[in-house]
Amino acid sequence: MNANITLRQLRAFVAVAESGQFTAAADTLCVTQAALSMLVKDLEDELGLKVFDRHTRMVRLTTSGQELLGMARRVLRDVEDGVQRTRETLSYARGRVALASATVLSNTLLVPFMARFRQDYPGIKLQFMDMAEQDLERALVDEEIDLGIGTYLEPHREITCTPLFTDTYRVAMPAAHPLARRRRIPWTALASEPLIALSPRSPLRRQLDSHLAALGITPNPVFEVSFPGTVFSMIRHGMGLSILPANARMLADAGDLVFRELGAPALQRTVGAFHLARRSPSPAAAMMLEALQAYVETHRDRLA
């Protein structure tokens, strides 16, 4: 195709071909009929061919015009697709994403992921907060953050969740505890044990309490704390046992603590990425979510 042919000429040609009228095509393109006629004439001059047979009210494509129409549509479509991809790439390559996560997930998932993400997308500015898991919903609804990573329990009318992975609850205890000799601990064996529990506001605590109630077990929490790090310190000092998701064991890898499987029925939690339902994620946030899903897929065994 001649290098002097312009996109404006091709758009004018396609508009006339599709409408069959210069008047209608001019309205579609928001140009005057005279300007449209000049664009088509310039195209024909560049080609050295007639693309339309002109009649009183209608125009018809010539044989050459019919051959040109398919090519012109492809060129315009390819250009529009290329422009869109370029815009998306530029949007992804820069921007700001504010995200937050529960403390354990911050250490086991978000910190290593963010280190990788910053290398791949240095133009995207990250703002990160670690917080108690029960505060994630408020931070999202108040638009303090774009994405929140935490435990999914139930639908929320203002929040959309993208599941990332699941992990199973286990019991954490000192390596010297008598129950540590077992590979799997029955739930009933914990009924008489002093338990160190998370705050009643925690989604993990609410899920665990519901599970224990269904089993007819009344927990005996001797302490209720907000952060798993405090739980691990209490366990090390012989102050009780705790039931936590398996992912938390990555923060308690010292040999003096062990995580043991719990018997049937197993209790699992879903970890998800949350964003506001009323607003689509920004291009940068959407790219981060896509990258996070890919990261989780390649590290699933370690995370769960």
Secondary structure, 3 states (H helix, E strand, C coil): CCCCCCHHHHHHHHHHHHHCCHHHHHHHHCCCHHHHHHHHHHHHHHHCCCCEEECCCCEEECHHHHHHHHHHHHHHHHHHHHHHHHHHHHHHHCEEEEEEEEHHHHHHHHHHHHHHHHHHCCCEEEEEEEECHHHHHHHHHCCCCCEEEEEECCCECCEEEEEEEEEEEEEEEECCCHHHHCCEECHHHHCCCCEEEECCCCHHHHHHHHHHHHCCCCCCEEEEECCHHHHHHHHHCCCCEEEEEHHHHHHCCCCCEEEEEECCCCCEEEEEEEEECCCCCCHHHHHHHHHHHHHHHHCHHHHC
